[in-house]
Amino acid sequence: MIKIAIPLAEGKLTMHFGHCSSFALVDVDPQTKEIRTREDVAAPPHQPGLLPPWLAERGVTMIIAGGMGQRARELFTEQNIQVVVGAPAEIPELLIKKYFAGTLQTGDNVCDH
């Protein structure tokens, strides 16, 4: 299984990764590309450097984000978590289906710090 984290605000991907209210943690079968389970979990209080180990402890191996700063991306890479940035504000299931179909259109990384 691949566990994908998507930062949420009002049920859709939020553009500001580090300040989201919750995460959708979605298990995807890499062979069939089918979503197996989804769990929404409250995000911990914002602290620089906290999210990479926090998500790694939950088994996350990939993040689909709108925007994320360069240092945060480096910290996730150190935790062996792949980061996709520039995704649109859509529901997690749609983002994941598009990603595995090769049709997820990513734009600019809206976070520059």
Phi and psi in degrees as a GROMACS rama.xvg file:
@    title "Ramachandran Plot"
@    xaxis  label "Phi"
@    yaxis  label "Psi"
@TYPE xy
-109.351  131.246  ILE-2
-107.389  120.214  LYS-3
-109.207  132.419  ILE-4
-104.27  134.548  ALA-5
-130.083  121.727  ILE-6
-72.8835  133.898  PRO-7
-117.529  151.021  LEU-8
-146.437  121.392  ALA-9
55.414  38.9192  GLU-10
82.972  -3.82754  GLY-11
-123.923  163.325  LYS-12
-56.7671  133.792  LEU-13
-99.3544  147.781  THR-14
-74.1709  -20.9119  MET-15
-109.99  90.1018  HIS-16
-50.63  -53.438  PHE-17
-70.3872  -9.72947  GLY-18
-119.133  25.832  HIS-19
-76.3786  160.311  CYS-20
-87.8797  -26.8052  SER-21
-157.89  171.085  SER-22
-124.549  139.61  PHE-23
-89.0463  122.494  ALA-24
-106.703  113.255  LEU-25
-119.407  124.907  VAL-26
-90.4876  128.741  ASP-27
-125.585  133.651  VAL-28
-76.5077  116.386  ASP-29
-67.8254  -23.6438  PRO-30
-74.7691  -52.2474  GLN-31
-91.4625  -14.7706  THR-32
63.5165  24.0719  LYS-33
-93.6622  141.248  GLU-34
-75.6942  126.389  ILE-35
-96.3109  -49.9702  ARG-36
-144.027  156.475  THR-37
-137.718  132.15  ARG-38
-130.503  127.621  GLU-39
-96.2482  127.611  ASP-40
-124.635  142.789  VAL-41
-65.9057  139.035  ALA-42
-75.2528  146.683  ALA-43
-70.4064  164.614  PRO-44
-56.0738  144.554  PRO-45
-64.889  124.026  HIS-46
-146.312  129.363  GLN-47
-56.3639  132.67  PRO-48
83.5331  -4.69602  GLY-49
-77.8889  -40.5842  LEU-50
-64.1949  -39.3272  LEU-51
-56.2042  -52.2858  PRO-52
-70.192  -32.3675  PRO-53
-62.1893  -44.973  TRP-54
-73.6803  -36.3468  LEU-55
-61.417  -38.9642  ALA-56
-62.1641  -25.7423  GLU-57
-91.1924  6.1923  ARG-58
85.9676  11.499  GLY-59
-68.5267  133.553  VAL-60
-119.361  -7.25675  THR-61
-152.084  146.009  MET-62
-125.608  134.784  ILE-63
-109.679  119.112  ILE-64
-131.293  160.511  ALA-65
-81.4359  -59.6669  GLY-66
-136.68  147.017  GLY-67
-158.024  135.827  MET-68
-66.8945  157.853  GLY-69
-59.9711  -43.9035  GLN-70
-63.0357  -41.1092  ARG-71
-62.0055  -42.2928  ALA-72
-60.712  -40.436  ARG-73
-62.7177  -42.0846  GLU-74
-64.9502  -37.4008  LEU-75
-67.9003  -39.7087  PHE-76
-59.6895  -39.7903  THR-77
-61.8802  -25.799  GLU-78
-93.2646  9.76408  GLN-79
60.9425  38.4187  ASN-80
-112.398  120.709  ILE-81
-75.6115  139.638  GLN-82
-120.584  129.367  VAL-83
-112.988  120.622  VAL-84
-115.145  161.69  VAL-85
89.1665  13.2974  GLY-86
-74.3544  152.678  ALA-87
-79.654  163.7  PRO-88
-79.4795  83.8896  ALA-89
-127.811  174.272  GLU-90
-71.5869  150.234  ILE-91
-54.4977  -44.3857  PRO-92
-60.839  -39.8108  GLU-93
-67.1991  -42.9595  LEU-94
-59.8301  -44.0819  LEU-95
-67.5336  -43.6331  ILE-96
-60.2938  -43.2686  LYS-97
-65.1909  -40.8798  LYS-98
-58.8768  -50.1804  TYR-99
-72.4949  -22.1266  PHE-100
-83.2674  -8.72711  ALA-101
78.3805  18.5446  GLY-102
-113.794  6.96896  THR-103
-70.4607  116.387  LEU-104
-92.5481  118.614  GLN-105
-104.344  142.704  THR-106
-110.922  -145.396  GLY-107
-72.3886  147.941  ASP-108
-74.6228  113.258  ASN-109
-82.0611  3.70535  VAL-110
-116.627  129.888  CYS-111
-121.056  19.4925  ASP-112
